[in-house]
Amino acid sequence: MKRDECCPKFDPGAWDEKILEWENKSFVKSRVLTLFYAPLNYGFVMKNIYQKVEKAGAKVLDNMVLSANTSLWKMDVFAAVDGEVEGVENVTMSGKFFSKVYEGPYMNMKSWIDDFDLYVKQKSMNIGKMYMWYTTCPKCSKKWGKNYVVIVGEVK
């Protein structure tokens, strides 16, 4: 998908409260600068990733880009791809992951994380690393009338 096109409409049912089994799932990794967790150059980084993916003849699968804050100042982003991409860091993820979908403004993130933590504990799951998947850009969230965010946690 070209970045100047609208984000596809997201189907929350396909991702809500699902166990995902990944075996060497391919991603390209990049880093976004943040200020107290708020992304500063996200659009620039994503445009760069999508250009390199397109140039390699690859695709970003399901429009999935996982984000993981590493500090107040940095966030790693992982775009799920269907092949190797030159000029960026290629990584794989394997294991069991749990996903839960939330909808609303980003200011609800803390309550979503708290809910996710409580939910997985009630299901007797131990979660390691957590990723956020912002399923659509702000423009497309307005277009579709929904702002879905998926929390994806690595099950330990």
The 8 nearest C-alpha neighbors of each residue, nearest first, counted from 0:
[[1, 2, 4, 58, 59, 62, 53, 49],
 [2, 0, 3, 4, 49, 53, 50, 5],
 [1, 3, 4, 0, 49, 46, 5, 6],
 [2, 4, 1, 5, 0, 6, 46, 49],
 [5, 3, 2, 1, 6, 0, 7, 139],
 [6, 4, 139, 7, 3, 2, 138, 136],
 [5, 7, 135, 139, 8, 4, 136, 62],
 [8, 6, 9, 5, 135, 62, 139, 61],
 [7, 9, 6, 10, 143, 135, 139, 134],
 [8, 10, 11, 7, 134, 147, 135, 6],
 [9, 11, 12, 13, 8, 14, 15, 147],
 [12, 10, 13, 14, 15, 9, 100, 147],
 [13, 11, 15, 14, 10, 100, 16, 9],
 [12, 14, 11, 10, 15, 17, 16, 9],
 [15, 13, 12, 11, 17, 98, 16, 99],
 [16, 14, 99, 100, 12, 17, 11, 98],
 [15, 17, 99, 98, 14, 97, 18, 100],
 [18, 16, 98, 15, 97, 14, 19, 99],
 [17, 19, 97, 96, 98, 20, 95, 16],
 [18, 20, 96, 95, 97, 17, 21, 98],
 [21, 19, 95, 94, 96, 18, 22, 93],
 [22, 20, 93, 94, 24, 23, 19, 95],
 [21, 23, 93, 24, 94, 20, 92, 91],
 [22, 24, 91, 93, 92, 25, 21, 94],
 [25, 23, 91, 92, 22, 21, 93, 26],
 [26, 24, 91, 80, 79, 90, 23, 81],
 [27, 25, 79, 78, 90, 80, 77, 91],
 [26, 28, 89, 78, 77, 88, 90, 87],
 [29, 27, 77, 88, 76, 89, 26, 78],
 [28, 30, 76, 75, 77, 27, 31, 88],
 [29, 31, 75, 74, 76, 32, 73, 28],
 [30, 32, 74, 41, 73, 40, 75, 33],
 [31, 33, 73, 39, 72, 38, 40, 74],
 [34, 32, 38, 72, 37, 73, 36, 39],
 [33, 35, 37, 72, 36, 71, 38, 39],
 [34, 36, 71, 37, 33, 72, 70, 38],
 [35, 37, 71, 33, 34, 38, 72, 68],
 [38, 36, 33, 34, 35, 39, 71, 72],
 [39, 37, 33, 41, 32, 40, 36, 34],
 [38, 40, 33, 32, 41, 37, 34, 31],
 [39, 41, 43, 42, 31, 32, 38, 44],
 [42, 40, 44, 43, 31, 38, 39, 45],
 [43, 41, 45, 44, 40, 46, 39, 47],
 [42, 44, 46, 40, 41, 45, 47, 48],
 [45, 43, 47, 41, 46, 42, 48, 40],
 [44, 46, 48, 42, 47, 43, 41, 49],
 [47, 45, 43, 49, 48, 44, 42, 50],
 [46, 48, 44, 50, 45, 49, 43, 51],
 [49, 47, 45, 51, 50, 46, 52, 44],
 [48, 50, 52, 46, 51, 47, 53, 45],
 [51, 49, 53, 47, 48, 52, 54, 46],
 [50, 52, 54, 48, 53, 49, 55, 47],
 [53, 51, 49, 55, 57, 54, 50, 84],
 [52, 54, 56, 50, 55, 51, 57, 49],
 [53, 55, 51, 56, 52, 50, 57, 84],
 [56, 54, 52, 53, 57, 84, 51, 85],
 [57, 55, 53, 54, 52, 58, 82, 84],
 [56, 58, 52, 55, 82, 53, 81, 80],
 [59, 57, 80, 81, 60, 52, 53, 56],
 [58, 60, 80, 79, 62, 78, 61, 81],
 [59, 61, 62, 80, 79, 58, 63, 81],
 [62, 60, 63, 59, 79, 7, 64, 9],
 [61, 63, 60, 59, 64, 134, 6, 79],
 [64, 62, 61, 79, 78, 60, 65, 132],
 [63, 65, 78, 77, 132, 79, 76, 62],
 [64, 66, 132, 77, 131, 76, 130, 63],
 [67, 65, 76, 131, 130, 75, 132, 77],
 [68, 66, 130, 75, 74, 69, 76, 131],
 [69, 67, 74, 70, 73, 75, 66, 36],
 [68, 70, 74, 73, 67, 75, 71, 72],
 [71, 69, 72, 73, 68, 74, 36, 35],
 [70, 72, 35, 36, 73, 34, 33, 69],
 [71, 73, 33, 70, 34, 32, 35, 36],
 [74, 72, 32, 33, 70, 69, 31, 68],
 [73, 75, 68, 31, 69, 67, 30, 32],
 [76, 74, 30, 67, 66, 29, 31, 68],
 [75, 77, 66, 29, 65, 28, 30, 64],
 [76, 78, 28, 65, 64, 27, 26, 79],
 [77, 79, 64, 26, 27, 63, 80, 59],
 [80, 78, 26, 60, 59, 63, 25, 64],
 [81, 79, 59, 26, 60, 58, 25, 82],
 [80, 82, 58, 57, 25, 60, 59, 79],
 [83, 81, 80, 57, 84, 25, 58, 55],
 [84, 82, 89, 85, 81, 57, 55, 80],
 [83, 85, 55, 52, 87, 82, 86, 51],
 [86, 84, 87, 83, 55, 51, 88, 52],
 [85, 87, 84, 88, 51, 89, 48, 52],
 [88, 86, 85, 89, 27, 84, 28, 29],
 [87, 89, 28, 27, 90, 29, 86, 84],
 [88, 90, 27, 26, 28, 87, 83, 84],
 [91, 89, 26, 27, 25, 88, 28, 92],
 [90, 92, 25, 23, 24, 26, 93, 89],
 [93, 91, 24, 23, 21, 22, 25, 94],
 [94, 92, 22, 21, 23, 24, 91, 95],
 [93, 95, 21, 20, 22, 96, 92, 153],
 [94, 96, 20, 154, 19, 153, 21, 18],
 [97, 95, 153, 19, 154, 152, 18, 151],
 [96, 98, 18, 152, 151, 17, 19, 153],
 [99, 97, 151, 17, 16, 150, 15, 14],
 [98, 100, 15, 16, 150, 149, 14, 151],
 [101, 99, 149, 15, 148, 11, 150, 14],
 [102, 100, 148, 147, 149, 99, 103, 111],
 [103, 101, 147, 146, 148, 145, 100, 104],
 [102, 104, 146, 105, 147, 101, 107, 145],
 [103, 105, 106, 107, 146, 102, 108, 147],
 [104, 106, 107, 108, 103, 146, 148, 102],
 [105, 107, 104, 108, 109, 103, 110, 111],
 [108, 106, 105, 110, 109, 104, 111, 103],
 [107, 109, 111, 105, 106, 110, 112, 104],
 [110, 108, 112, 111, 107, 113, 106, 114],
 [109, 111, 113, 112, 107, 108, 114, 115],
 [112, 110, 108, 114, 109, 113, 115, 107],
 [111, 113, 115, 109, 114, 110, 116, 108],
 [112, 114, 110, 116, 111, 115, 109, 117],
 [115, 113, 111, 117, 112, 116, 118, 110],
 [114, 116, 112, 118, 113, 117, 111, 119],
 [117, 115, 113, 114, 119, 118, 112, 120],
 [118, 116, 114, 120, 115, 119, 121, 113],
 [117, 119, 115, 121, 120, 116, 114, 122],
 [120, 118, 122, 124, 121, 116, 117, 115],
 [119, 121, 123, 117, 122, 118, 124, 116],
 [120, 122, 118, 119, 123, 117, 124, 116],
 [121, 123, 119, 120, 124, 118, 117, 125],
 [124, 122, 120, 121, 119, 125, 118, 126],
 [125, 123, 119, 122, 120, 126, 154, 155],
 [124, 126, 155, 154, 127, 123, 120, 119],
 [127, 125, 154, 153, 155, 152, 124, 128],
 [128, 126, 153, 155, 154, 129, 152, 125],
 [127, 129, 153, 152, 126, 130, 67, 154],
 [130, 128, 152, 151, 153, 127, 67, 150],
 [129, 131, 67, 151, 66, 65, 150, 152],
 [132, 130, 150, 66, 65, 149, 151, 133],
 [131, 133, 65, 149, 148, 134, 64, 66],
 [132, 134, 148, 135, 131, 149, 147, 64],
 [133, 135, 132, 148, 147, 9, 63, 62],
 [136, 134, 6, 133, 140, 139, 137, 146],
 [135, 137, 139, 138, 140, 6, 134, 133],
 [138, 136, 140, 139, 141, 135, 146, 142],
 [139, 137, 141, 136, 140, 142, 135, 5],
 [140, 138, 142, 141, 136, 137, 135, 143],
 [141, 139, 146, 137, 145, 143, 142, 138],
 [142, 140, 144, 139, 138, 143, 137, 145],
 [141, 143, 139, 140, 144, 138, 145, 137],
 [144, 142, 140, 145, 141, 139, 8, 146],
 [143, 145, 141, 142, 140, 146, 139, 147],
 [146, 144, 140, 143, 147, 102, 141, 103],
 [145, 147, 140, 102, 103, 148, 104, 144],
 [148, 146, 102, 101, 134, 145, 149, 100],
 [147, 149, 133, 101, 132, 100, 134, 102],
 [150, 148, 100, 132, 99, 131, 101, 151],
 [149, 151, 131, 99, 98, 130, 132, 100],
 [152, 150, 98, 130, 97, 129, 149, 131],
 [153, 151, 129, 97, 96, 126, 128, 154],
 [152, 154, 96, 127, 126, 128, 95, 155],
 [155, 153, 126, 96, 95, 125, 152, 127],
 [154, 125, 126, 127, 153, 124, 95, 94]]
